[in-house]
Amino acid sequence: MRLTIRTNLAARILMACADNPGRLLKTAEVAEMCNCSTNHAAHVVQRLHIEGFVSTLRGRAGGFTLARPADAISMGAVFRVFEGDIPFAECFDPETNTCPLSGACRLKRYIERALDAFYHELDMVTLRDLVQGNCGLSALLQLKPSMPENCQP
């Protein structure tokens, strides 16, 4: 299993937002931090906005920030938004499935159970779990003027 770049960027962007509460982040600065193109980051931010994870403000003084508290954002929900429309294997999409084993294969059921377990685990992880007290992450994001006083690297 491998996550798409979009899902990876979505997680990074949300962590940057959560680690910078009350601050409007610019797509360009987050793209630089995430080591991706501004265009790619903008597409992910747009999708995060459509799905209600971030709020955006257009214009020169605009940017984006979390639309809800970090402890109300399940990483399972985020992953489903970006991964849910991509079939895990050919046989998961009845329109494009050409596998001759589909009628008798049991593997699909086991994969479905494994995917359910994967998402179940991520459902129990909030964005807050990823950033709270994570001084190493705060240092890497470099969007804060300085480390919080209560952080010990």
C-alpha positions in Angstrom: 0.0 0.0 0.0 1.2 3.5 -0.8 -0.4 6.8 -0.1 -0.8 9.3 -2.9 1.2 12.5 -2.8 -2.1 14.4 -2.4 -2.8 12.6 0.9 0.7 13.1 2.1 0.5 16.9 1.3 -2.9 17.1 3.0 -1.5 15.7 6.2 1.5 18.1 6.1 -0.7 21.1 5.3 -3.1 20.3 8.1 -0.2 19.8 10.6 1.2 23.2 9.6 -2.2 24.8 10.2 -2.6 23.0 13.6 0.9 24.0 14.6 0.2 27.6 13.8 -3.2 28.3 15.3 -4.8 31.7 14.7 -2.4 32.4 11.8 -3.4 32.6 8.2 -1.0 30.5 6.2 0.0 31.3 2.7 0.0 28.6 0.1 3.5 29.5 -1.1 5.1 29.3 2.4 3.4 26.0 3.1 4.5 24.7 -0.3 8.1 25.6 0.5 7.9 23.9 3.8 6.3 20.8 2.2 8.8 20.7 -0.6 6.2 20.8 -3.3 5.0 23.2 -6.0 2.7 26.0 -5.0 0.2 24.8 -7.6 0.1 21.3 -6.1 -0.3 22.7 -2.6 -3.1 25.1 -3.8 -5.0 22.1 -5.3 -4.8 20.2 -2.0 -5.8 23.3 0.0 -8.8 23.8 -2.2 -9.9 20.2 -1.6 -9.3 20.6 2.1 -11.5 23.8 2.0 -14.3 22.1 0.0 -14.3 19.2 2.5 -14.5 21.6 5.5 -11.1 21.0 7.0 -9.7 24.5 6.3 -11.2 28.0 6.0 -9.8 30.3 3.3 -9.6 34.0 2.8 -8.9 35.3 -0.7 -6.9 38.3 -1.6 -3.5 39.8 -0.9 -3.9 39.5 2.9 -5.6 36.1 2.6 -4.5 32.6 3.4 -6.0 29.6 5.1 -6.4 28.1 8.6 -8.1 25.2 10.3 -11.9 25.4 10.0 -12.4 23.4 13.1 -10.3 22.4 16.2 -7.4 20.0 15.6 -9.0 17.5 18.0 -12.1 17.4 15.8 -10.2 16.4 12.6 -9.8 12.6 12.2 -6.9 11.5 10.1 -9.1 8.7 8.8 -11.6 11.2 7.4 -8.8 13.1 5.7 -7.3 10.0 4.2 -10.7 8.9 2.9 -11.2 12.2 1.2 -8.0 11.8 -0.8 -7.7 8.0 -1.1 -11.4 6.9 -1.1 -12.0 7.5 -4.8 -9.0 5.5 -5.9 -9.7 1.7 -6.1 -7.2 -0.3 -4.2 -7.0 -2.9 -6.9 -8.5 -3.4 -10.3 -11.2 -5.8 -9.0 -12.5 -3.0 -6.7 -13.8 -1.1 -9.6 -16.6 -3.0 -11.4 -16.4 -0.7 -14.5 -12.7 -1.4 -15.2 -12.3 -4.9 -13.7 -10.9 -7.4 -16.2 -9.6 -9.9 -13.7 -10.7 -13.4 -14.7 -10.5 -14.6 -11.0 -13.1 -12.1 -9.6 -16.0 -14.5 -9.4 -14.1 -17.0 -7.3 -11.3 -15.0 -5.6 -11.4 -14.6 -1.9 -8.5 -12.2 -1.7 -10.7 -9.1 -2.2 -12.6 -9.8 1.0 -9.4 -10.0 3.0 -8.1 -6.8 1.4 -11.4 -5.1 2.2 -11.0 -6.2 5.9 -7.4 -4.9 5.9 -8.5 -1.6 4.5 -11.2 -1.3 7.1 -8.7 -2.0 9.8 -6.3 0.6 8.3 -9.0 3.3 8.3 -10.3 2.3 11.7 -6.8 2.9 13.2 -6.6 6.3 11.5 -10.1 7.2 12.7 -8.7 7.1 16.2 -5.9 9.6 15.4 -6.7 13.3 15.5 -4.7 16.1 14.0 -4.1 17.2 17.6 -2.5 13.9 18.3 0.1 14.6 15.6 1.1 18.1 16.7 0.5 18.5 20.4 3.8 18.6 22.2 5.7 17.6 19.0 8.6 20.1 19.3 10.5 18.4 16.5 7.6 19.0 14.2 7.3 22.7 15.3 11.0 23.1 14.6 10.7 21.6 11.2 7.7 23.7 10.1 9.7 26.9 10.8 6.5 29.0 10.5 6.7 30.2 14.1 9.0 33.0 15.1 10.4 30.8 17.9 9.9 27.6 19.7 7.3 27.7 22.6 8.9 28.1 26.0 7.3 24.8 27.2 8.9 22.8 24.4 11.9 20.6 25.1 13.6 19.3 21.9 
